[in-house]
């Protein structure tokens, strides 16, 4: 079975208002799930709109990440109040929590992203973390959300940092799937890879304009937010499990094991992992184009104010055995690193990260 996309997608400037009749036909007692204090006003507005549709509405916020403690607490709230749906309103961790909870309880899931930081509002997948933000595992769900509401007015209220993060995460679709799935002769997988290539090209063309330009009447901004939040999800939906993540996400998952005072967004860490994946391809697979790809990505990442080394993520890999910890987790048995078409050992990760962190690449 393959879950390709949400059943219904509303997108554009007034997507939320247009979705209300559909939502009120699907649920009578929704729970609005959120997280950030910065988005309280938006969630309160959504709460009022649903109340005006005569729905029995309740709300709850995550305290941490998409972690079992929060998931268990929210599930109990839903069961105690007989809610028949979860409306996940926020960023990727909120989307993943809402999808997972709805899947566990077999109730309707509606996603309302408030940024373009990930494609989590689309996918049938949830990433589970500890309460401190350390990656545990990803969980495949039975279906994508029933409804996805991608309202441009909501997205434009998000900090520009979230857009930069979304661009980095979406770019990884091409670099990871093209190497893990290049020998698969399944037509849908090959088509998914080609979509990810077009996605990459569009982000390379429009990403900086979207990040630095005005939102109003900016086609680059509209194209970029939908590339990050919608098209990136479609790639995984069409490609399925054969269109896999690889080293960029494996290294992201390992980096999250090191707890730092400052929180970094998913795509910010994936971007660093992507640069390291390309160095691995150069070192282990004799990829002559990898260095060129790194230089091309570095130009864009600098313009987007994205971190480009693990040090810029607040981690010194040369202290507290951090390098060994990252390498061990990257190479654990079930890691995505093993989807690469060449063997990777712990020493390879140690070497590539040590070299990468010490070198100065001139643009």
Rosetta blueprint (number, residue, H / E / L):
1 X L
2 X L
3 X L
4 X L
5 X L
6 X L
7 X L
8 X E
9 X E
10 X E
11 X E
12 X E
13 X L
14 X L
15 X H
16 X H
17 X H
18 X H
19 X H
20 X H
21 X H
22 X H
23 X H
24 X H
25 X H
26 X H
27 X L
28 X L
29 X L
30 X E
31 X E
32 X E
33 X E
34 X E
35 X L
36 X L
37 X H
38 X H
39 X H
40 X H
41 X H
42 X H
43 X H
44 X H
45 X H
46 X H
47 X H
48 X H
49 X H
50 X H
51 X H
52 X L
53 X L
54 X L
55 X L
56 X L
57 X L
58 X E
59 X E
60 X E
61 X E
62 X L
63 X L
64 X L
65 X L
66 X L
67 X E
68 X H
69 X H
70 X H
71 X H
72 X H
73 X H
74 X H
75 X H
76 X H
77 X H
78 X H
79 X H
80 X H
81 X H
82 X L
83 X L
84 X L
85 X E
86 X E
87 X E
88 X E
89 X E
90 X E
91 X L
92 X H
93 X H
94 X H
95 X H
96 X H
97 X H
98 X H
99 X H
100 X H
101 X H
102 X H
103 X H
104 X H
105 X H
106 X L
107 X L
108 X E
109 X E
110 X E
111 X E
112 X E
113 X E
114 X L
115 X L
116 X L
117 X L
118 X L
119 X L
120 X L
121 X L
122 X L
123 X L
124 X L
125 X E
126 X E
127 X E
128 X E
129 X E
130 X L
131 X L
132 X L
133 X L
134 X L
135 X E
136 X E
137 X E
138 X E
139 X E
140 X E
141 X L
142 X L
143 X L
144 X L
145 X L
146 X L
147 X E
148 X E
149 X E
150 X E
151 X E
152 X H
153 X H
154 X H
155 X H
156 X L
157 X L
158 X L
159 X L
160 X H
161 X H
162 X H
163 X H
164 X H
165 X H
166 X H
167 X H
168 X H
169 X H
170 X H
171 X H
172 X H
173 X H
174 X H
175 X H
176 X H
177 X H
178 X H
179 X H
180 X H
181 X L
182 X L
183 X L
184 X L
185 X L
186 X L
187 X H
188 X H
189 X H
190 X H
191 X H
192 X H
193 X H
194 X H
195 X H
196 X H
197 X H
198 X H
199 X H
200 X H
201 X H
202 X H
203 X H
204 X H
205 X H
206 X H
207 X H
208 X H
209 X H
210 X H
211 X H
212 X H
213 X L
214 X L
215 X L
216 X L
217 X L
218 X L
219 X H
220 X H
221 X H
222 X H
223 X H
224 X H
225 X H
226 X H
227 X H
228 X H
229 X H
230 X H
231 X H
232 X H
233 X H
234 X H
235 X H
236 X H
237 X H
238 X H
239 X H
240 X H
241 X H
242 X H
243 X L
244 X L
245 X L
246 X L
247 X H
248 X H
249 X H
250 X H
251 X H
252 X H
253 X H
254 X H
255 X H
256 X L
257 X L
258 X L
259 X L
260 X L
261 X L
262 X L
263 X L
264 X L
265 X L
266 X H
267 X H
268 X H
269 X H
270 X H
271 X H
272 X H
273 X H
274 X H
275 X H
276 X H
277 X H
278 X H
279 X H
280 X H
281 X H
282 X H
283 X H
284 X H
285 X H
286 X L
287 X L
288 X L
289 X L
290 X H
291 X H
292 X H
293 X H
294 X H
295 X H
296 X H
297 X H
298 X H
299 X H
300 X H
301 X H
302 X H
303 X H
304 X L
305 X L
306 X L
307 X L
308 X L
309 X L
310 X L
311 X H
312 X H
313 X H
314 X L
315 X L
316 X L
317 X L
318 X L
319 X L
320 X L
321 X L
322 X H
323 X H
324 X H
325 X H
326 X H
327 X H
328 X H
329 X H
330 X H
331 X L
332 X L
333 X L
334 X L
335 X L
336 X H
337 X H
338 X H
339 X H
340 X L
341 X L
342 X L
343 X L
344 X L
345 X L
346 X H
347 X H
348 X H
349 X H
350 X H
351 X H
352 X H
353 X H
354 X H
355 X H
356 X H
357 X H
358 X H
359 X L
360 X L
361 X L
362 X L
363 X L
